[in-house]
Amino acid sequence: MMAPYSGGMTKKSFSSASPAPGLSGARLLLCITTLGWSERQAAEYCQMHRTAFRRCVEGTSRLAPDLAEWLLAREAAARALPCPRRRENDPVLRELMAATLPRPTSGNPVARG
């Protein structure tokens, strides 16, 4: 007879001094939009099930800290070196940025209207 597993399944605990970075909701949607990815592509790149990724976009779940850091780093790189043919006046991108990010500085390539 097998003894029951006594370790239990626990989540990683993070100290209160440094909360785990997470990404969900409108901020996650802005991140993948900036990268030019669909939700399906983002789920594939993150090696997640589409439903699990969809829950993160809806805000009912959060991405794992390692994925959140990776996506934010990729977004920062995309912002630092945008495509020279980027549509700077895309109304959907402007609306998403206005809703989720603080007011951009004059050096930001996407002007706020």
C-alpha positions as CSV (number, residue, x, y, z in Angstrom):
1,M,0.0,0.0,0.0
2,M,1.3,3.4,-0.9
3,A,1.7,6.1,1.7
4,P,-0.2,9.3,1.0
5,Y,2.0,12.2,-0.3
6,S,2.6,14.3,2.8
7,G,4.4,17.2,1.0
8,G,1.2,18.6,-0.4
9,M,1.0,20.8,-3.4
10,T,1.9,24.3,-2.6
11,K,2.4,27.4,-4.7
12,K,5.7,29.2,-4.5
13,S,5.6,31.7,-1.8
14,F,7.0,35.2,-2.6
15,S,8.2,37.6,0.1
16,S,6.0,40.6,0.7
17,A,9.0,42.9,0.2
18,S,9.2,41.9,-3.5
19,P,5.8,40.8,-4.9
20,A,5.9,38.5,-7.9
21,P,5.6,40.4,-11.1
22,G,2.4,39.4,-12.9
23,L,0.8,40.4,-16.1
24,S,-2.9,40.2,-16.9
25,G,-5.8,42.1,-18.3
26,A,-5.5,45.2,-20.5
27,R,-1.7,45.4,-19.8
28,L,-1.2,41.9,-21.2
29,L,-3.3,42.7,-24.2
30,L,-1.3,45.9,-24.8
31,C,1.9,43.9,-24.5
32,I,1.0,41.3,-27.1
33,T,-0.5,44.0,-29.4
34,T,2.8,45.9,-29.3
35,L,4.6,42.8,-30.2
36,G,2.1,42.2,-33.1
37,W,0.9,38.9,-31.7
38,S,-2.6,37.4,-31.6
39,E,-3.7,35.7,-28.5
40,R,-3.2,32.3,-30.2
41,Q,0.4,33.2,-31.2
42,A,1.2,34.5,-27.7
43,A,-0.1,31.3,-26.1
44,E,2.0,29.3,-28.4
45,Y,5.1,31.4,-27.8
46,C,4.5,31.1,-24.0
47,Q,3.9,27.4,-24.4
48,M,0.5,27.7,-22.7
49,H,-2.9,26.4,-23.5
50,R,-5.0,29.0,-25.3
51,T,-7.7,28.8,-22.6
52,A,-5.2,29.5,-19.8
53,F,-3.7,32.4,-21.8
54,R,-7.3,33.7,-22.4
55,R,-8.0,33.7,-18.7
56,C,-4.9,35.9,-18.2
57,V,-6.1,38.4,-20.9
58,E,-9.6,38.4,-19.3
59,G,-7.9,39.2,-15.9
60,T,-9.2,36.2,-14.0
61,S,-5.6,34.7,-13.9
62,R,-2.1,36.0,-14.1
63,L,0.9,34.9,-16.1
64,A,3.7,33.2,-14.3
65,P,6.4,35.6,-13.2
66,D,9.0,34.2,-15.6
67,L,6.7,34.6,-18.6
68,A,5.6,38.1,-17.4
69,E,9.2,39.3,-17.2
70,W,10.0,37.7,-20.6
71,L,7.0,39.4,-22.3
72,L,7.8,42.8,-20.7
73,A,11.4,42.5,-21.9
74,R,10.3,41.7,-25.4
75,E,7.8,44.6,-25.4
76,A,10.5,47.0,-24.2
77,A,12.8,45.8,-27.0
78,A,10.0,46.3,-29.5
79,R,9.4,49.8,-28.2
80,A,13.1,50.7,-28.2
81,L,13.6,49.5,-31.8
82,P,10.3,49.7,-33.6
83,C,9.8,48.8,-37.3
84,P,10.6,51.9,-39.5
85,R,7.2,51.4,-41.1
86,R,5.2,51.2,-37.9
87,R,1.7,52.7,-38.1
88,E,2.1,55.4,-35.5
89,N,-1.4,56.7,-35.8
90,D,-3.2,53.3,-35.4
91,P,-6.4,54.3,-33.5
92,V,-6.6,50.9,-31.8
93,L,-3.1,51.0,-30.5
94,R,-3.5,54.6,-29.3
95,E,-6.7,53.7,-27.4
96,L,-5.0,50.7,-25.7
97,M,-2.0,52.8,-24.8
98,A,-4.1,55.6,-23.4
99,A,-6.1,53.2,-21.3
100,T,-3.2,51.3,-19.8
101,L,0.0,53.3,-19.7
102,P,0.9,56.6,-18.1
103,R,1.0,59.6,-20.4
104,P,4.0,59.1,-22.8
105,T,6.9,61.5,-22.9
106,S,7.8,63.5,-26.0
107,G,10.4,60.8,-26.9
108,N,7.7,58.1,-27.3
109,P,7.1,57.2,-31.0
110,V,3.4,56.9,-30.5
111,A,1.8,60.3,-30.1
112,R,-1.1,60.6,-27.8
113,G,-4.1,62.5,-29.2
